Structure formats: C-alpha cells, structure tokens
Amino acid sequence: MRSADTTPPRATWRQRAARWLDPTVARWDVAPPKTPEPPPREAPGPGPWPAICDQFALRILAAAYQMGAHLEAVEADEQDPERLERLYRIDHANTRIRRHAENLQVLLGRRVEDADPQTVPLVDVVRAAASAVEHYPRIRVGHVVELAVVEFAADDVIRVLTELLDNATRFSPPTAAVTVSAFVTEDGGVLLRVEDAGVGLHPDHLGQLNALLSGRPATPVTLDPTAHLGLAVVAHLAVAHQLRVTLTTRPAGGTTASVAVPGALLCEIPAPEPATAAPAPPPAWPPGRRGTEPWSTPMAATHDGTNGPTVRLTTLDGPGGDRPATAGLPRRVPESVRDQVPAPRPPADPDAGSSPPEAWPDETAAFAAGVSDARTPTDHEGRQP
C-alpha cells in the first residue's frame, strides 16, 4: 500500500525571492486578494400593506355600522317572532364582523377610535364581552365585584375578555359551560377569570402562549400564528394597558385564563345622573296682551285651584301650637286643605269704616271729581283760571 505523500510542495520563484530578501520568512503563500464585503442591507420597511389593511378595516367597520342601523330599523317594525329571531341572529353576526375589523386595527398597531367612551361597571364589561361571542348562551357569570373600568381602557378590556371567552367556547365541548368571574386582589386590582372544561393545552404550547401574552414571544416559535389570532390581539392590548394575562391548566381538565387589571384602571361605579325636569315654556309676549295676531302666543287659561290639593307648612306640634323647645327648622308635613273644616266667618262689625254698598256710587263720583281737579292747571297762587 502506497503511503500518502507528505512532502511539502516545491516553492515557487516568488517564495524563493521572498526568502532571499527576508531570510526570516519560512513560508510565504500568496493569498488571493480579498473582495470587499457588500454594505449591510437595511431591513425592508413595512411597505404599503399596513396602510392598505387599515383602510380595509375602516371600510368594513363603516359597512358594519351601516348594516346595524338598517337592522335596528327593520327589527323595530317586525312583528313576527320567527323573523325577529332571524334578524337578531344577523345582527349578532354583524357584531362579530365589526369585532374582527377592530382586531385587525389592533394588530396593525392602530388606535381603535370608540364613538362614546365612558366608565363601564365590571358586570357590564362581562356582558358586553359575552354578547360579541358566537356561543354566548354557554357563558355563565359568577361573582363580579362592584367596581368599574375607567373610560380610556374600558373598551380594550372588553376586547381582551371577548377574545378569551371566544377561545374558551371554541375549544371546549359544545355542551360545557364557560364561567367568568371577577375578584378584588390584595393590591387593589381586579382578577378576571375565564374557566372552561375543554381538553386543555399541551405543556410546550402553554409556555409559548404565556410568553406571547407577556409581550416577549419565545424563539423559535413552533406554533402556527394563524391559529391564535385572538391571543395575538390580547397580547397587544395587554402590553398597551399593562395587563397581566396568563393561561393555566385546570386539574379537573380545561384551561383557566386570568387577567390582572391594575388598580389604576379601576374606579367606583358612578352614581346615575338624576333625571332633569323639562324646562318651563317661555312666557307669552307681549305680557298682558291677548291679541289674535299670528305671531302672538296664546296665554294659558287661568287654573282653578278650588278642588286642587294644597301643601301647607306646619311644625311638628301643629299649625297653632308653639315651637318645640329643641332647636331646629320646622319640617314640612303634607296636608290637604280639603281635610280641614273651614273656620266660620266673623260677624260684620257695624262700627267698621267700610261703606255700605249703596254708598259706592257716591264715593266713585267723588273720586272721579278729585282726579279731574288734580288734572286742571292752576296758577302760582293755586287759583284755577
């Protein structure tokens, strides 16, 4: 067997010349000239697709709102129960279309503009989230604390809870119930819990989904991103409002989704606004004139209060007694005049200064003469001309 040739190759004339010029060079290899490296390529920009998708989302939202207005008009005039139920189903499908368009805006990083932002109680947050889910009849509401979500975060919390409820109803048996509840935490926040009785999640998938919900997706990602679009929406909104969303496996089977809402996004339930009375109509103009001109306002007829109820102000010891010894303002006691016996009129006093009826014409004539004398001009000595 022939051994391998280990003798070094013969030196070229360039190598021999290099050794003659510099004896310290033991070996000199002529390396090929290095080609310059191309400059690093910049990452391609997002391109026009985000703007195009945003415009599609806005158009879908506009069409959904327009369809909702038409459905409300048709539902108001429909009397057949079967047709009305079908219209309600179409309206519910239209609500889900609007929800998907809003989710598209969230994934694009756009702010979803809500028409009427307001503070929403947590029980209404749960109801609004359940109403946007296809299988809403299976949702059961447990204990919900009596707090509210502030207006700038209420709609996004509703979207987070909607996507969690949608996942729970989709990946659980069609006859199993999904329970949602809300409890107060030690730090003043609220913990929302969505519990289902499905098959649960694989432990490897559970870790990757929790990393996605925390805003730090694990690498490499082995999950299909199109299979968890709802959780991607939840992750975007959770990072925006500092919500802590986690998924855990239930010992009895199924999954529990927990949403920790910080106390900065919560407040007390606002008191209902009192009903304001209707403003009084403006008085007729000109006052004191009852004309028949087309621009004049007819005055209301005089109200006859003979048989109308009357409320009198009386003290605690009655209308004729003394004030109580304790200090304090009198209390109003409702009392009708019709329940009291009218007091008899006092007899006429003949010595009174009032004139009998037969003397009224003479007094009227004397009064008219005095007015006439007052209007007659006099000189500086008080004599009439």
Secondary structure, DSSP 8 states (H G I E B T S, - for coil): ------------HHHHHHHHH-TT-S--------------------TTHHHHHHHHHHHHHHHHHHHHHHHHHHHHH---HHHHHHHHHHHHHHHHHHHHHHHHHHHTT-----SS---EEHHHHHHHHHHTSTTGGGEEEEEE-S-EE-HHHHHHHHHHHHHHHHHHHHTS-TT--EEEEEEE-TTS-EEEEEE--S----HHHHHHHHHHHTT---SS--S-GGGGHHHHHHHHHHHHHT-EEEEEE-TTSSEEEEEEE-GGGEE-----------------SSTT-----TTS---------SSS------BTTBSSS---SS----------GGGS---------TTSS---GGGHHHHHHHHHHHHHHHHS---TTS---
